[in-house]
């Protein structure tokens, strides 16, 4: 089976909103005797929208009507009609994800064309999305090294580190191109942390003063230094810890970065320095990009050119694959259906060592938090290494230990397994939890980190559940 479909990606970020349309070719690569395995075999970007400043009604609210008008305008310019689109992703990121009406905006946009992946990405998940869009994960796998992607946007810089294709750490700092805004050659806004950072180094900035390029370039040098500190390329100063978004964490000290990629709007001016008017966008983004290029520690480390820069996140328009679960499953009927659950994937290496499995779940859970609150998540593993009854009991205990935060939340504990052990594993987990927690454990489903899944209501007299796996393009 081979089919060509159209897909849209919509990214509403702190500074910019943009769309991308793609043509995807999907094919069932499994044999006639196995479960269908649908994969993307070709992808072609057929239209890239203009890049718009994200419209706001106030400091706390997105202008939903203006967003929808942007989308309608770009659909018309691309000559694409909603009914032609079979799939897509609407991603809201950065400070915009924390606006009061963010969820309503997402819901209204997803209704434009079919059953979209809809995600409010916190800073950690945004780091993963942009790094995959930039190709840092694949580059680290191909080069067998540790690659860090820095996605420098308007309000934040999201960092994700991959070692041989595996995510090893994420972080986010309040460093971005629109943290100082300029109009008519006058400074009209200064983010408090950046004003404080400058003051620490004897540089005094005030709203209303003339935008002095030399002075602002020195402030950008301080910001670039902080990015180098975040990658352990430069010794951290006392101010550094204040710059982590929402008092977040640094990447692990054990990571020795071998190479970097850059994405986000500022990255265009990291890779391409020359520009006549550095304040053309009414901010310091161009200056910051130029200064990162000149920063000593970044010059001493190899750079890989990102597959995407400003569009690294929006490249995530996805495709859906529909399967049914295996018939040996455990589920809480009143919790179904559930939609758009992000996948927390346990690697096969981690799965073989139950202590590593527990640690991996604990380490990855914060990625799925938004403003410190856990979102619904599903834990995915192969199920190939603990198949006897006794071993499944040990596997269940390791999952329960790692998923403590999920178990204490209001969400059901969702496990997605490829091997045919869903019912036994689900029952073992329920026994350990004294049946005080809703558990959904389905098998016969392949999923990977970065996927989203829908689990439908039971069919076939309750023996199976339909499952839609939504694979973002940059994961394929």
DRENZA-275054 format. One record per residue (C-alpha): residue in three letters; residue number from 1; x, y, z. Coordinates in nm, 2 decimals, padded with zeros to 4 digits, m for minus. Layout:
# residues N
{r "Ala"; NUM; {X; Y; Z}} ...
//
This chain:
# residues 476
{r "Unk"; 1; {00.00; 00.00; 00.00}} {r "Unk"; 2; {00.14; 00.34; m00.10}} {r "Unk"; 3; {m00.05; 00.67; m00.06}} {r "Unk"; 4; {00.02; 01.04; m00.10}} {r "Unk"; 5; {m00.13; 01.28; 00.14}} {r "Unk"; 6; {m00.11; 01.65; 00.22}} {r "Unk"; 7; {m00.01; 01.78; 00.56}} {r "Unk"; 8; {00.00; 02.11; 00.74}} {r "Unk"; 9; {00.21; 02.23; 01.03}} {r "Unk"; 10; {00.12; 02.54; 01.23}} {r "Unk"; 11; {00.36; 02.68; 01.49}} {r "Unk"; 12; {00.25; 02.96; 01.72}} {r "Unk"; 13; {00.56; 03.08; 01.90}} {r "Unk"; 14; {00.66; 03.36; 02.14}} {r "Unk"; 15; {00.76; 03.59; 01.85}} {r "Unk"; 16; {00.64; 03.43; 01.53}} {r "Unk"; 17; {00.36; 03.23; 01.38}} {r "Unk"; 18; {00.41; 03.03; 01.06}} {r "Unk"; 19; {00.28; 02.75; 00.85}} {r "Unk"; 20; {00.43; 02.48; 00.63}} {r "Unk"; 21; {00.25; 02.25; 00.38}} {r "Unk"; 22; {00.40; 01.91; 00.29}} {r "Unk"; 23; {00.33; 01.62; 00.06}} {r "Unk"; 24; {00.39; 01.29; 00.23}} {r "Unk"; 25; {00.42; 00.94; 00.07}} {r "Unk"; 26; {00.33; 00.67; 00.32}} {r "Unk"; 27; {00.37; 00.30; 00.27}} {r "Unk"; 28; {00.31; m00.02; 00.46}} {r "Unk"; 29; {00.65; m00.18; 00.49}} {r "Unk"; 30; {00.54; m00.49; 00.67}} {r "Unk"; 31; {00.50; m00.83; 00.50}} {r "Unk"; 32; {00.16; m00.99; 00.44}} {r "Unk"; 33; {00.20; m01.20; 00.75}} {r "Unk"; 34; {00.27; m00.93; 01.01}} {r "Unk"; 35; {00.10; m00.64; 01.18}} {r "Unk"; 36; {00.09; m00.33; 00.94}} {r "Unk"; 37; {00.38; m00.09; 00.99}} {r "Unk"; 38; {00.31; 00.23; 00.81}} {r "Unk"; 39; {00.62; 00.45; 00.74}} {r "Unk"; 40; {00.69; 00.78; 00.57}} {r "Unk"; 41; {00.89; 00.69; 00.26}} {r "Unk"; 42; {00.91; 01.04; 00.11}} {r "Unk"; 43; {00.83; 01.40; 00.22}} {r "Unk"; 44; {00.83; 01.72; 00.02}} {r "Unk"; 45; {00.77; 02.06; 00.15}} {r "Unk"; 46; {00.55; 02.23; m00.11}} {r "Unk"; 47; {00.48; 02.56; 00.06}} {r "Unk"; 48; {00.63; 02.78; 00.33}} {r "Unk"; 49; {00.42; 03.06; 00.47}} {r "Unk"; 50; {00.53; 03.41; 00.54}} {r "Unk"; 51; {00.66; 03.45; 00.90}} {r "Unk"; 52; {00.43; 03.67; 01.11}} {r "Unk"; 53; {00.48; 03.83; 01.45}} {r "Unk"; 54; {00.24; 03.64; 01.68}} {r "Unk"; 55; {m00.06; 03.86; 01.74}} {r "Unk"; 56; {m00.16; 03.93; 02.10}} {r "Unk"; 57; {m00.46; 04.11; 02.24}} {r "Unk"; 58; {m00.29; 04.17; 02.57}} {r "Unk"; 59; {00.01; 04.06; 02.77}} {r "Unk"; 60; {m00.19; 03.75; 02.88}} {r "Unk"; 61; {m00.41; 03.67; 02.58}} {r "Unk"; 62; {m00.35; 03.56; 02.22}} {r "Unk"; 63; {m00.55; 03.73; 01.94}} {r "Unk"; 64; {m00.73; 03.42; 01.83}} {r "Unk"; 65; {m00.91; 03.59; 01.54}} {r "Unk"; 66; {m00.59; 03.73; 01.40}} {r "Unk"; 67; {m00.43; 03.39; 01.42}} {r "Unk"; 68; {m00.71; 03.23; 01.23}} {r "Unk"; 69; {m00.70; 03.51; 00.97}} {r "Unk"; 70; {m00.33; 03.44; 00.92}} {r "Unk"; 71; {m00.41; 03.07; 00.87}} {r "Unk"; 72; {m00.69; 03.14; 00.62}} {r "Unk"; 73; {m00.47; 03.38; 00.43}} {r "Unk"; 74; {m00.19; 03.13; 00.39}} {r "Unk"; 75; {m00.43; 02.85; 00.29}} {r "Unk"; 76; {m00.55; 03.08; 00.01}} {r "Unk"; 77; {m00.20; 03.18; m00.10}} {r "Unk"; 78; {m00.10; 02.81; m00.11}} {r "Unk"; 79; {m00.42; 02.73; m00.30}} {r "Unk"; 80; {m00.49; 02.45; m00.05}} {r "Unk"; 81; {m00.84; 02.37; 00.08}} {r "Unk"; 82; {m00.90; 02.24; 00.43}} {r "Unk"; 83; {m01.07; 01.92; 00.29}} {r "Unk"; 84; {m00.76; 01.83; 00.10}} {r "Unk"; 85; {m00.55; 01.80; 00.42}} {r "Unk"; 86; {m00.54; 01.46; 00.57}} {r "Unk"; 87; {m00.32; 01.54; 00.87}} {r "Unk"; 88; {m00.12; 01.80; 01.04}} {r "Unk"; 89; {00.01; 01.94; 01.37}} {r "Unk"; 90; {m00.07; 02.26; 01.56}} {r "Unk"; 91; {00.21; 02.34; 01.81}} {r "Unk"; 92; {00.20; 02.63; 02.05}} {r "Unk"; 93; {00.54; 02.71; 02.21}} {r "Unk"; 94; {00.74; 02.95; 02.42}} {r "Unk"; 95; {00.57; 03.22; 02.62}} {r "Unk"; 96; {00.26; 03.19; 02.39}} {r "Unk"; 97; {00.19; 02.85; 02.54}} {r "Unk"; 98; {00.13; 03.02; 02.88}} {r "Unk"; 99; {m00.13; 03.27; 02.76}} {r "Unk"; 100; {m00.47; 03.23; 02.92}} {r "Unk"; 101; {m00.66; 03.13; 02.60}} {r "Unk"; 102; {m00.39; 02.91; 02.45}} {r "Unk"; 103; {m00.59; 02.59; 02.47}} {r "Unk"; 104; {m00.90; 02.75; 02.31}} {r "Unk"; 105; {m00.68; 02.88; 02.02}} {r "Unk"; 106; {m00.54; 02.54; 01.96}} {r "Unk"; 107; {m00.88; 02.37; 01.96}} {r "Unk"; 108; {m01.02; 02.63; 01.71}} {r "Unk"; 109; {m00.73; 02.59; 01.48}} {r "Unk"; 110; {m00.73; 02.21; 01.48}} {r "Unk"; 111; {m01.09; 02.22; 01.36}} {r "Unk"; 112; {m00.98; 02.38; 01.04}} {r "Unk"; 113; {m00.87; 02.06; 00.88}} {r "Unk"; 114; {m00.92; 01.72; 01.03}} {r "Unk"; 115; {m00.78; 01.54; 01.33}} {r "Unk"; 116; {m00.46; 01.72; 01.42}} {r "Unk"; 117; {m00.19; 01.66; 01.67}} {r "Unk"; 118; {m00.25; 01.95; 01.91}} {r "Unk"; 119; {00.03; 02.02; 02.16}} {r "Unk"; 120; {00.10; 02.29; 02.41}} {r "Unk"; 121; {00.48; 02.25; 02.44}} {r "Unk"; 122; {00.65; 02.34; 02.76}} {r "Unk"; 123; {01.02; 02.45; 02.74}} {r "Unk"; 124; {01.16; 02.10; 02.77}} {r "Unk"; 125; {00.93; 01.95; 02.50}} {r "Unk"; 126; {00.99; 02.25; 02.28}} {r "Unk"; 127; {01.37; 02.18; 02.31}} {r "Unk"; 128; {01.31; 01.83; 02.18}} {r "Unk"; 129; {01.08; 01.94; 01.89}} {r "Unk"; 130; {01.32; 02.21; 01.77}} {r "Unk"; 131; {01.63; 01.98; 01.80}} {r "Unk"; 132; {01.46; 01.71; 01.59}} {r "Unk"; 133; {01.35; 01.97; 01.34}} {r "Unk"; 134; {01.71; 02.09; 01.31}} {r "Unk"; 135; {01.83; 01.73; 01.27}} {r "Unk"; 136; {02.05; 01.72; 01.57}} {r "Unk"; 137; {01.93; 01.38; 01.67}} {r "Unk"; 138; {02.02; 01.22; 01.34}} {r "Unk"; 139; {02.35; 01.40; 01.32}} {r "Unk"; 140; {02.46; 01.27; 01.66}} {r "Unk"; 141; {02.36; 00.92; 01.55}} {r "Unk"; 142; {02.54; 00.94; 01.21}} {r "Unk"; 143; {02.86; 01.09; 01.37}} {r "Unk"; 144; {02.84; 00.87; 01.69}} {r "Unk"; 145; {02.89; 01.17; 01.92}} {r "Unk"; 146; {02.71; 01.42; 02.14}} {r "Unk"; 147; {02.54; 01.71; 01.96}} {r "Unk"; 148; {02.36; 02.00; 02.12}} {r "Unk"; 149; {02.10; 02.20; 01.94}} {r "Unk"; 150; {02.04; 02.56; 02.06}} {r "Unk"; 151; {01.71; 02.70; 01.94}} {r "Unk"; 152; {01.73; 03.07; 01.99}} {r "Unk"; 153; {01.39; 03.23; 01.96}} {r "Unk"; 154; {01.24; 03.56; 02.07}} {r "Unk"; 155; {01.20; 03.49; 02.44}} {r "Unk"; 156; {01.40; 03.18; 02.52}} {r "Unk"; 157; {01.68; 02.95; 02.40}} {r "Unk"; 158; {01.59; 02.59; 02.41}} {r "Unk"; 159; {01.87; 02.33; 02.43}} {r "Unk"; 160; {01.85; 01.96; 02.36}} {r "Unk"; 161; {02.15; 01.72; 02.37}} {r "Unk"; 162; {02.17; 01.39; 02.18}} {r "Unk"; 163; {02.43; 01.12; 02.22}} {r "Unk"; 164; {02.44; 00.88; 01.93}} {r "Unk"; 165; {02.08; 00.96; 01.85}} {r "Unk"; 166; {01.95; 00.93; 02.21}} {r "Unk"; 167; {01.82; 01.23; 02.40}} {r "Unk"; 168; {02.05; 01.29; 02.70}} {r "Unk"; 169; {01.94; 01.63; 02.84}} {r "Unk"; 170; {01.72; 01.93; 02.78}} {r "Unk"; 171; {01.73; 02.29; 02.92}} {r "Unk"; 172; {01.59; 02.63; 02.85}} {r "Unk"; 173; {01.72; 02.98; 02.93}} {r "Unk"; 174; {01.56; 03.32; 02.92}} {r "Unk"; 175; {01.78; 03.44; 02.63}} {r "Unk"; 176; {01.63; 03.56; 02.31}} {r "Unk"; 177; {01.62; 03.81; 02.03}} {r "Unk"; 178; {01.32; 04.01; 02.15}} {r "Unk"; 179; {01.42; 04.05; 02.51}} {r "Unk"; 180; {01.52; 04.40; 02.41}} {r "Unk"; 181; {01.28; 04.58; 02.17}} {r "Unk"; 182; {01.36; 04.88; 01.96}} {r "Unk"; 183; {01.13; 05.13; 01.78}} {r "Unk"; 184; {01.25; 05.44; 01.59}} {r "Unk"; 185; {01.60; 05.37; 01.71}} {r "Unk"; 186; {01.48; 05.39; 02.08}} {r "Unk"; 187; {01.47; 05.11; 02.33}} {r "Unk"; 188; {01.10; 05.05; 02.42}} {r "Unk"; 189; {01.14; 04.72; 02.63}} {r "Unk"; 190; {01.40; 04.55; 02.83}} {r "Unk"; 191; {01.34; 04.21; 02.99}} {r "Unk"; 192; {01.42; 04.24; 03.36}} {r "Unk"; 193; {01.67; 03.95; 03.38}} {r "Unk"; 194; {01.87; 04.09; 03.08}} {r "Unk"; 195; {01.87; 04.44; 03.24}} {r "Unk"; 196; {02.01; 04.28; 03.56}} {r "Unk"; 197; {02.27; 04.07; 03.36}} {r "Unk"; 198; {02.39; 04.39; 03.19}} {r "Unk"; 199; {02.41; 04.58; 03.52}} {r "Unk"; 200; {02.62; 04.30; 03.68}} {r "Unk"; 201; {02.88; 04.38; 03.41}} {r "Unk"; 202; {02.86; 04.76; 03.44}} {r "Unk"; 203; {02.63; 04.81; 03.15}} {r "Unk"; 204; {02.33; 05.03; 03.23}} {r "Unk"; 205; {02.02; 05.01; 03.00}} {r "Unk"; 206; {01.70; 05.21; 03.03}} {r "Unk"; 207; {01.37; 05.22; 02.83}} {r "Unk"; 208; {01.36; 05.54; 02.63}} {r "Unk"; 209; {01.73; 05.57; 02.56}} {r "Unk"; 210; {01.88; 05.56; 02.21}} {r "Unk"; 211; {01.96; 05.21; 02.08}} {r "Unk"; 212; {02.34; 05.22; 02.08}} {r "Unk"; 213; {02.46; 04.93; 01.85}} {r "Unk"; 214; {02.80; 04.90; 02.02}} {r "Unk"; 215; {02.64; 04.89; 02.37}} {r "Unk"; 216; {02.37; 04.64; 02.28}} {r "Unk"; 217; {02.63; 04.42; 02.11}} {r "Unk"; 218; {02.82; 04.40; 02.44}} {r "Unk"; 219; {02.49; 04.29; 02.61}} {r "Unk"; 220; {02.45; 04.03; 02.34}} {r "Unk"; 221; {02.81; 03.91; 02.41}} {r "Unk"; 222; {02.70; 03.85; 02.77}} {r "Unk"; 223; {02.40; 03.65; 02.65}} {r "Unk"; 224; {02.62; 03.44; 02.42}} {r "Unk"; 225; {02.86; 03.37; 02.71}} {r "Unk"; 226; {02.56; 03.24; 02.91}} {r "Unk"; 227; {02.47; 03.00; 02.63}} {r "Unk"; 228; {02.83; 02.87; 02.63}} {r "Unk"; 229; {02.81; 02.82; 03.00}} {r "Unk"; 230; {02.48; 02.62; 02.96}} {r "Unk"; 231; {02.67; 02.38; 02.73}} {r "Unk"; 232; {02.96; 02.35; 02.98}} {r "Unk"; 233; {03.19; 02.52; 02.73}} {r "Unk"; 234; {03.26; 02.81; 02.96}} {r "Unk"; 235; {03.28; 02.82; 03.34}} {r "Unk"; 236; {02.95; 02.93; 03.50}} {r "Unk"; 237; {02.93; 03.26; 03.68}} {r "Unk"; 238; {02.71; 03.34; 03.98}} {r "Unk"; 239; {02.44; 03.49; 03.76}} {r "Unk"; 240; {02.40; 03.19; 03.53}} {r "Unk"; 241; {02.15; 03.00; 03.75}} {r "Unk"; 242; {01.90; 03.30; 03.74}} {r "Unk"; 243; {01.86; 03.27; 03.36}} {r "Unk"; 244; {01.69; 02.92; 03.35}} {r "Unk"; 245; {01.33; 02.95; 03.24}} {r "Unk"; 246; {01.09; 02.88; 03.53}} {r "Unk"; 247; {01.38; 02.80; 03.75}} {r "Unk"; 248; {01.45; 02.50; 03.53}} {r "Unk"; 249; {01.75; 02.27; 03.53}} {r "Unk"; 250; {02.08; 02.27; 03.35}} {r "Unk"; 251; {02.19; 01.99; 03.12}} {r "Unk"; 252; {02.38; 01.71; 03.30}} {r "Unk"; 253; {02.74; 01.80; 03.40}} {r "Unk"; 254; {02.85; 01.47; 03.26}} {r "Unk"; 255; {02.77; 01.57; 02.90}} {r "Unk"; 256; {03.08; 01.68; 02.70}} {r "Unk"; 257; {02.94; 01.84; 02.39}} {r "Unk"; 258; {03.12; 01.74; 02.06}} {r "Unk"; 259; {02.93; 01.97; 01.82}} {r "Unk"; 260; {02.65; 02.21; 01.80}} {r "Unk"; 261; {02.36; 02.31; 01.57}} {r "Unk"; 262; {02.16; 02.63; 01.59}} {r "Unk"; 263; {01.79; 02.68; 01.51}} {r "Unk"; 264; {01.52; 02.94; 01.58}} {r "Unk"; 265; {01.48; 03.28; 01.43}} {r "Unk"; 266; {01.82; 03.40; 01.55}} {r "Unk"; 267; {02.00; 03.11; 01.39}} {r "Unk"; 268; {01.96; 03.26; 01.05}} {r "Unk"; 269; {02.20; 03.53; 01.16}} {r "Unk"; 270; {02.43; 03.28; 01.33}} {r "Unk"; 271; {02.49; 03.09; 01.00}} {r "Unk"; 272; {02.45; 03.41; 00.78}} {r "Unk"; 273; {02.61; 03.71; 00.94}} {r "Unk"; 274; {02.58; 03.98; 00.68}} {r "Unk"; 275; {02.29; 04.23; 00.71}} {r "Unk"; 276; {02.27; 04.60; 00.67}} {r "Unk"; 277; {02.02; 04.71; 00.93}} {r "Unk"; 278; {02.07; 04.51; 01.25}} {r "Unk"; 279; {01.75; 04.65; 01.41}} {r "Unk"; 280; {01.53; 04.57; 01.11}} {r "Unk"; 281; {01.30; 04.35; 01.32}} {r "Unk"; 282; {01.28; 04.60; 01.61}} {r "Unk"; 283; {01.49; 04.39; 01.84}} {r "Unk"; 284; {01.84; 04.26; 01.91}} {r "Unk"; 285; {01.80; 03.92; 01.74}} {r "Unk"; 286; {02.03; 03.99; 01.45}} {r "Unk"; 287; {02.30; 04.13; 01.68}} {r "Unk"; 288; {02.27; 03.82; 01.91}} {r "Unk"; 289; {02.31; 03.59; 01.61}} {r "Unk"; 290; {02.62; 03.77; 01.49}} {r "Unk"; 291; {02.78; 03.77; 01.84}} {r "Unk"; 292; {02.72; 03.40; 01.89}} {r "Unk"; 293; {02.92; 03.34; 01.57}} {r "Unk"; 294; {03.21; 03.54; 01.72}} {r "Unk"; 295; {03.19; 03.39; 02.07}} {r "Unk"; 296; {03.52; 03.23; 02.15}} {r "Unk"; 297; {03.40; 02.90; 02.30}} {r "Unk"; 298; {03.16; 02.84; 02.01}} {r "Unk"; 299; {03.44; 02.90; 01.76}} {r "Unk"; 300; {03.64; 02.62; 01.93}} {r "Unk"; 301; {03.37; 02.35; 01.87}} {r "Unk"; 302; {03.25; 02.20; 01.54}} {r "Unk"; 303; {02.92; 02.33; 01.40}} {r "Unk"; 304; {02.68; 02.12; 01.19}} {r "Unk"; 305; {02.44; 02.31; 00.97}} {r "Unk"; 306; {02.08; 02.27; 01.09}} {r "Unk"; 307; {01.83; 02.11; 00.85}} {r "Unk"; 308; {01.59; 02.39; 00.95}} {r "Unk"; 309; {01.65; 02.71; 01.15}} {r "Unk"; 310; {01.35; 02.94; 01.20}} {r "Unk"; 311; {01.12; 02.66; 01.09}} {r "Unk"; 312; {01.27; 02.39; 01.30}} {r "Unk"; 313; {00.95; 02.34; 01.51}} {r "Unk"; 314; {00.69; 02.39; 01.23}} {r "Unk"; 315; {00.85; 02.11; 01.03}} {r "Unk"; 316; {00.65; 01.89; 01.26}} {r "Unk"; 317; {00.34; 01.84; 01.06}} {r "Unk"; 318; {00.26; 01.47; 01.10}} {r "Unk"; 319; {00.11; 01.16; 00.95}} {r "Unk"; 320; {m00.13; 00.92; 01.13}} {r "Unk"; 321; {m00.12; 00.55; 01.12}} {r "Unk"; 322; {m00.43; 00.35; 01.25}} {r "Unk"; 323; {m00.39; 00.01; 01.41}} {r "Unk"; 324; {m00.58; m00.20; 01.65}} {r "Unk"; 325; {m00.42; m00.32; 01.97}} {r "Unk"; 326; {m00.35; m00.68; 02.06}} {r "Unk"; 327; {m00.62; m00.87; 02.22}} {r "Unk"; 328; {m00.43; m00.93; 02.55}} {r "Unk"; 329; {m00.48; m00.58; 02.70}} {r "Unk"; 330; {m00.58; m00.40; 03.02}} {r "Unk"; 331; {m00.78; m00.09; 03.02}} {r "Unk"; 332; {m01.01; 00.13; 03.22}} {r "Unk"; 333; {m01.32; 00.17; 03.00}} {r "Unk"; 334; {m01.44; 00.50; 03.15}} {r "Unk"; 335; {m01.10; 00.66; 03.06}} {r "Unk"; 336; {m01.15; 00.59; 02.69}} {r "Unk"; 337; {m01.13; 00.75; 02.44}} {r "Unk"; 338; {m00.82; 00.97; 02.50}} {r "Unk"; 339; {m00.64; 01.17; 02.24}} {r "Unk"; 340; {m00.31; 01.33; 02.16}} {r "Unk"; 341; {m00.10; 01.16; 02.43}} {r "Unk"; 342; {00.27; 01.22; 02.38}} {r "Unk"; 343; {00.50; 00.91; 02.39}} {r "Unk"; 344; {00.78; 00.87; 02.65}} {r "Unk"; 345; {00.99; 00.60; 02.48}} {r "Unk"; 346; {01.22; 00.36; 02.67}} {r "Unk"; 347; {01.51; 00.25; 02.45}} {r "Unk"; 348; {01.58; m00.12; 02.41}} {r "Unk"; 349; {01.92; m00.07; 02.59}} {r "Unk"; 350; {01.74; 00.08; 02.89}} {r "Unk"; 351; {01.47; m00.18; 02.89}} {r "Unk"; 352; {01.71; m00.46; 02.94}} {r "Unk"; 353; {01.84; m00.32; 03.27}} {r "Unk"; 354; {01.54; m00.25; 03.49}} {r "Unk"; 355; {01.73; 00.01; 03.70}} {r "Unk"; 356; {01.80; 00.20; 03.38}} {r "Unk"; 357; {01.44; 00.17; 03.28}} {r "Unk"; 358; {01.32; 00.32; 03.61}} {r "Unk"; 359; {01.58; 00.60; 03.58}} {r "Unk"; 360; {01.49; 00.68; 03.22}} {r "Unk"; 361; {01.12; 00.72; 03.30}} {r "Unk"; 362; {01.21; 00.96; 03.59}} {r "Unk"; 363; {01.45; 01.16; 03.38}} {r "Unk"; 364; {01.20; 01.20; 03.09}} {r "Unk"; 365; {00.88; 01.28; 03.27}} {r "Unk"; 366; {00.98; 01.65; 03.33}} {r "Unk"; 367; {00.99; 01.69; 02.95}} {r "Unk"; 368; {00.61; 01.66; 02.95}} {r "Unk"; 369; {00.55; 01.92; 03.21}} {r "Unk"; 370; {00.41; 02.26; 03.12}} {r "Unk"; 371; {00.47; 02.53; 03.39}} {r "Unk"; 372; {00.56; 02.26; 03.63}} {r "Unk"; 373; {00.23; 02.07; 03.57}} {r "Unk"; 374; {00.24; 01.72; 03.42}} {r "Unk"; 375; {00.05; 01.66; 03.10}} {r "Unk"; 376; {m00.09; 01.32; 03.00}} {r "Unk"; 377; {00.19; 01.09; 02.88}} {r "Unk"; 378; {00.22; 00.73; 02.77}} {r "Unk"; 379; {00.52; 00.51; 02.84}} {r "Unk"; 380; {00.63; 00.30; 02.54}} {r "Unk"; 381; {00.86; 00.00; 02.53}} {r "Unk"; 382; {00.92; m00.31; 02.32}} {r "Unk"; 383; {00.84; m00.57; 02.59}} {r "Unk"; 384; {01.09; m00.81; 02.43}} {r "Unk"; 385; {01.32; m00.87; 02.73}} {r "Unk"; 386; {01.10; m00.96; 03.03}} {r "Unk"; 387; {00.84; m01.22; 02.90}} {r "Unk"; 388; {00.81; m01.49; 03.17}} {r "Unk"; 389; {00.55; m01.44; 03.44}} {r "Unk"; 390; {00.82; m01.37; 03.70}} {r "Unk"; 391; {01.01; m01.13; 03.48}} {r "Unk"; 392; {00.69; m00.93; 03.40}} {r "Unk"; 393; {00.63; m00.88; 03.77}} {r "Unk"; 394; {00.98; m00.73; 03.80}} {r "Unk"; 395; {00.91; m00.51; 03.49}} {r "Unk"; 396; {00.59; m00.39; 03.64}} {r "Unk"; 397; {00.77; m00.29; 03.96}} {r "Unk"; 398; {01.03; m00.10; 03.77}} {r "Unk"; 399; {00.76; 00.09; 03.58}} {r "Unk"; 400; {00.57; 00.17; 03.89}} {r "Unk"; 401; {00.88; 00.30; 04.06}} {r "Unk"; 402; {00.98; 00.52; 03.77}} {r "Unk"; 403; {00.62; 00.65; 03.70}} {r "Unk"; 404; {00.56; 00.77; 04.06}} {r "Unk"; 405; {00.47; 01.12; 03.94}} {r "Unk"; 406; {00.22; 00.99; 03.69}} {r "Unk"; 407; {00.06; 00.76; 03.95}} {r "Unk"; 408; {00.02; 01.05; 04.19}} {r "Unk"; 409; {m00.14; 01.26; 03.91}} {r "Unk"; 410; {m00.51; 01.26; 03.80}} {r "Unk"; 411; {m00.42; 01.09; 03.47}} {r "Unk"; 412; {m00.44; 00.72; 03.41}} {r "Unk"; 413; {m00.11; 00.53; 03.38}} {r "Unk"; 414; {m00.08; 00.44; 03.01}} {r "Unk"; 415; {00.16; 00.18; 02.89}} {r "Unk"; 416; {00.21; 00.09; 02.52}} {r "Unk"; 417; {00.40; m00.23; 02.44}} {r "Unk"; 418; {00.49; m00.40; 02.12}} {r "Unk"; 419; {00.52; m00.75; 02.25}} {r "Unk"; 420; {00.21; m00.96; 02.34}} {r "Unk"; 421; {00.23; m00.90; 02.72}} {r "Unk"; 422; {m00.02; m00.62; 02.77}} {r "Unk"; 423; {m00.27; m00.80; 02.99}} {r "Unk"; 424; {m00.02; m00.97; 03.22}} {r "Unk"; 425; {00.18; m00.65; 03.26}} {r "Unk"; 426; {m00.13; m00.44; 03.32}} {r "Unk"; 427; {m00.26; m00.68; 03.58}} {r "Unk"; 428; {00.07; m00.69; 03.76}} {r "Unk"; 429; {00.08; m00.31; 03.77}} {r "Unk"; 430; {m00.28; m00.30; 03.90}} {r "Unk"; 431; {m00.19; m00.55; 04.18}} {r "Unk"; 432; {00.11; m00.34; 04.28}} {r "Unk"; 433; {m00.11; m00.03; 04.29}} {r "Unk"; 434; {m00.38; m00.22; 04.48}} {r "Unk"; 435; {m00.62; m00.13; 04.20}} {r "Unk"; 436; {m00.64; 00.23; 04.32}} {r "Unk"; 437; {m00.52; 00.37; 03.99}} {r "Unk"; 438; {m00.67; 00.34; 03.64}} {r "Unk"; 439; {m00.42; 00.15; 03.42}} {r "Unk"; 440; {m00.43; 00.12; 03.04}} {r "Unk"; 441; {m00.18; m00.13; 02.91}} {r "Unk"; 442; {m00.21; m00.21; 02.54}} {r "Unk"; 443; {00.01; m00.42; 02.32}} {r "Unk"; 444; {00.07; m00.49; 01.95}} {r "Unk"; 445; {00.15; m00.12; 01.89}} {r "Unk"; 446; {00.48; 00.03; 01.78}} {r "Unk"; 447; {00.55; 00.39; 01.87}} {r "Unk"; 448; {00.86; 00.61; 01.92}} {r "Unk"; 449; {00.96; 00.91; 02.12}} {r "Unk"; 450; {00.80; 01.22; 01.97}} {r "Unk"; 451; {00.49; 01.03; 01.85}} {r "Unk"; 452; {00.14; 01.10; 01.98}} {r "Unk"; 453; {m00.14; 00.84; 02.01}} {r "Unk"; 454; {m00.51; 00.83; 02.03}} {r "Unk"; 455; {m00.68; 00.53; 02.20}} {r "Unk"; 456; {m01.04; 00.47; 02.11}} {r "Unk"; 457; {m01.33; 00.30; 02.28}} {r "Unk"; 458; {m01.31; m00.08; 02.28}} {r "Unk"; 459; {m01.44; m00.28; 01.98}} {r "Unk"; 460; {m01.48; m00.65; 01.90}} {r "Unk"; 461; {m01.68; m00.71; 02.22}} {r "Unk"; 462; {m01.42; m00.53; 02.42}} {r "Unk"; 463; {m01.13; m00.74; 02.31}} {r "Unk"; 464; {m00.93; m00.47; 02.13}} {r "Unk"; 465; {m00.90; m00.09; 02.11}} {r "Unk"; 466; {m00.83; 00.12; 01.80}} {r "Unk"; 467; {m00.51; 00.31; 01.82}} {r "Unk"; 468; {m00.40; 00.60; 01.60}} {r "Unk"; 469; {m00.03; 00.67; 01.60}} {r "Unk"; 470; {00.07; 01.02; 01.49}} {r "Unk"; 471; {00.43; 01.04; 01.38}} {r "Unk"; 472; {00.58; 01.38; 01.34}} {r "Unk"; 473; {00.76; 01.42; 01.01}} {r "Unk"; 474; {01.10; 01.50; 01.16}} {r "Unk"; 475; {01.09; 01.17; 01.36}} {r "Unk"; 476; {01.06; 00.96; 01.04}} 
//
